[in-house]
Amino acid sequence: MHANNSLELRQGQIIEEFDMFPDWMEKYEHIIELGKELDPIAEADKIDDNLIKGCQSRVWLTASLNDEGNIIFFADSDAIITKGLVALMIRVLSDAKPREIASADLHFLEAIGLNAHLSPTRSNGLLSMVKQMKMYGLAYSAR
């Protein structure tokens, strides 16, 4: 496994990136930009089964295994900030081993101050995303 692929390293990069923005307006703008860059999910995957429960806005999430046995996540949301948040989560967790995803310690969320700055509903939504992604990790590692 490449060291630069480790979840630790990815989180570190995101923390450094967010440190460059002095205030939260700019951090939000960055999150929105990340959402705009997110690869679109297949229209066929925008079904209720793929909606994340516990998100106020609609967030679709799917996952598949690539040839290396890593999970690749795809997601979309009808809310711009939420789409950015899910893009952030995909950046950290996608293309990693199921077991790593299932047991990931996502300390970067606190380090960049997301926990403190998101509204309670968005915060709950983010937790729901994390939970769903870890569930995929568990499901795939059990196979």
C-alpha positions in Angstrom: 0.0 0.0 0.0 1.3 3.4 -0.9 2.0 5.7 2.1 0.4 8.6 0.4 -2.8 6.6 0.2 -3.2 6.3 3.9 -6.2 7.8 5.5 -3.9 9.6 8.0 -2.1 11.3 5.2 -5.3 12.4 3.4 -6.6 13.8 6.6 -3.4 15.7 7.2 -3.6 17.2 3.7 -7.2 18.4 4.3 -6.2 19.9 7.7 -3.3 21.8 6.0 -5.7 23.0 3.2 -8.3 24.3 5.6 -5.6 26.1 7.7 -4.9 28.3 4.6 -8.4 29.9 5.0 -8.4 32.5 7.8 -12.2 32.6 8.3 -15.2 30.3 8.1 -16.8 32.1 5.1 -13.8 31.1 3.1 -13.8 27.6 4.5 -17.5 27.2 3.5 -16.6 28.5 0.0 -13.9 25.8 -0.2 -16.4 23.1 0.9 -18.8 24.4 -1.8 -16.0 24.2 -4.4 -15.2 20.6 -3.4 -18.9 19.8 -4.0 -18.8 21.3 -7.5 -15.8 19.1 -8.3 -17.5 15.9 -7.2 -17.9 13.3 -9.9 -21.6 13.0 -10.6 -23.4 9.9 -9.5 -25.3 7.9 -12.0 -28.9 9.1 -12.3 -30.0 5.4 -11.9 -28.4 5.5 -8.4 -30.5 8.4 -7.2 -33.0 6.1 -5.6 -34.4 6.1 -2.1 -32.4 3.0 -1.2 -29.2 5.1 -1.6 -30.4 8.1 0.4 -28.6 8.6 3.7 -31.0 8.5 6.6 -30.6 11.3 9.1 -29.6 14.0 6.5 -32.0 16.9 6.2 -31.1 17.4 2.6 -31.1 14.5 0.2 -27.7 12.7 0.0 -27.3 9.7 -2.2 -24.3 7.4 -1.6 -23.2 4.2 -3.3 -20.1 2.2 -3.1 -18.3 -0.5 -5.1 -15.1 -2.5 -4.9 -12.4 -1.8 -7.4 -9.9 -4.4 -8.6 -7.6 -3.8 -5.7 -10.3 -4.5 -3.2 -10.7 -0.9 -2.3 -14.1 0.8 -1.8 -14.9 3.6 -4.2 -17.7 5.9 -3.1 -20.0 7.9 -5.3 -22.3 10.5 -3.9 -24.5 13.5 -4.7 -26.7 15.9 -2.8 -29.3 18.5 -3.7 -27.8 20.9 -1.1 -24.6 22.7 -2.0 -22.9 22.6 1.4 -23.9 19.0 2.0 -22.6 18.0 -1.4 -19.2 19.6 -0.4 -19.2 17.7 2.9 -19.8 14.4 1.2 -17.1 15.3 -1.3 -14.8 15.9 1.6 -15.7 12.5 3.1 -15.1 10.8 -0.3 -11.7 12.4 -0.5 -10.7 10.8 2.8 -12.4 7.4 2.6 -12.8 6.5 -1.1 -10.2 4.1 -2.6 -9.3 2.6 0.8 -9.5 -0.9 2.2 -12.9 -1.8 3.7 -11.4 -2.6 7.0 -9.6 0.8 7.1 -12.8 2.6 6.4 -14.8 0.7 9.0 -12.3 1.6 11.7 -11.2 5.0 10.5 -10.6 7.7 13.2 -11.8 10.8 11.4 -10.0 13.3 13.6 -9.8 15.8 10.8 -13.4 16.8 11.2 -12.6 18.2 14.6 -9.2 19.5 13.6 -10.6 21.7 10.8 -13.4 22.9 13.2 -16.3 21.3 11.3 -17.9 20.0 14.4 -18.0 23.4 15.9 -19.1 25.4 12.9 -21.8 23.3 11.3 -25.4 23.7 12.3 -26.8 20.8 14.4 -28.8 19.5 11.4 -25.7 19.6 9.1 -23.6 18.1 11.9 -26.1 15.2 12.2 -26.1 14.8 8.5 -22.3 14.6 8.4 -22.4 11.9 11.2 -25.0 10.0 9.2 -22.7 10.1 6.1 -19.7 8.8 8.2 -21.9 6.1 9.7 -23.1 5.0 6.3 -19.6 4.9 4.8 -18.3 2.9 7.7 -21.3 0.5 7.3 -20.1 -0.1 3.7 -16.6 -0.7 5.1 -18.0 -3.3 7.5 -20.2 -4.9 4.9 -17.4 -5.3 2.3 -14.8 -6.5 4.9 -17.2 -9.2 6.0 -17.4 -10.6 2.4 
